[in-house]
Amino acid sequence: MQHRTLGTTGPQVSALGLGAMGMSALYGDADRAESIATIHAALDAGVTLIDTGDFYGMGHNELLINEALRTAPAGTRERALTSVKFGALRTVEGGFTGVDGRPDAVKNFAAYSLQRLGTDHIDVYRLARLDPNVPIEETVGAIAELVEAGHVRHIGLSEVNSETIRRAAAVAPISDLQIEYSLISRGIEDDILPTLRELGIGVTAYGVLSRGLISGHFTRDRQLAANDFRGMSPRFQGENLQHNLDLVDALRAVAEAKGATVAQTAIAWVLSRGEDIVPLVGARRRDRLTEALGALDVKLEAADLAAIERAVPAGAAAGDRYPTDQMAHLDSEK
């Protein structure tokens, strides 16, 4: 397994991390046994970074990770690092009603996460979305107190813009920003990524396959389950979907010429953007995990990168990455 470091102050982690959200929520039903087997397979392969959120399945995901780590061989379990997002407010029915970044809430969320994960510390802790009613300095300051107390090791950020990043970094060391970054979501390249590099902050990139859209496995006639949030995602709607899958077909030609799959090529592209970027792959099954890990062996030369750029130019995707109401919660888009 290759390794990268999250910024200048963060931990060393595997070059690919495992995003566990889909094992509990938002992509339709998941197989618990297969999810745990997938986490075990990731650990066996040398993956050390496991990303979750306390609101994924209302705590289900953290409990799932707890079980997976408890039942993993000691050697791999001890190398595992947890990255946890907090702050999202949920309803009994599963809806989202806002974000809470108040200092007291930060410590409350952390206490519950530590209990569910069955650990005495969280390796990277971050607010999932900026709370517009609480200055980022107060939220980060509260996490810094958790660091001082030994409950958290590193402070991360999620989906915030350059101004917010600078304000947060003035309070305490920031290891990384978690943000969507893929061939069809390249907005961070204009301003956010240069700011991160100026400040020595790393990136954990989620959505590297755009929720399966550019995985090479999503078909034009696929019917999504009622509890799969992609059914409301603009990029998966009507003409947008057809346009975006045309891009995937163009990428497939590049991938085949390289002897790789579409997913491997898309992940390898994110890996190629810099040693300070760690892609998170959201595999829910061992076969998908195996395919994703194969991206580490795909070496993209200048000619390959140029061919990928021709196939999927920056800004080529149709549709926003979230529905309009959710886009409004993204400080990174302001």
Buried (B, 14 or more C-beta within 10 A) or exposed (E): EEBBBBBEBBBEBBBBBBBBBBBBBBBBEBEBEBBBBBBBBBBEBBBBBBBBBBBBBBBBBBBBBBBBBEEBEEEBBEBBBBBBBBBBEBEEEEEBEEBBBBBEBBBEBBEEBBEBBEBEBBBBBBBBBBBEEBBBBBBBBBBBBBBEEEBBBBBBBBBBBBEBBBBBBEBBBBBBBBBBBBBBBBBBEEBBBEBBBEBBBBBBBBBBBBBBBBBBBBEEEEEBEEEBBBEEBBBBBEEBBEBBBEBBEBBBEBBEEBEBBBBBBBBBBBBBBEEBBBBBBBBBBBEBBBBBBBBBEBEBEEEBBEBBBEBBBEEBBBBBBBBEEBBEBBBBEE
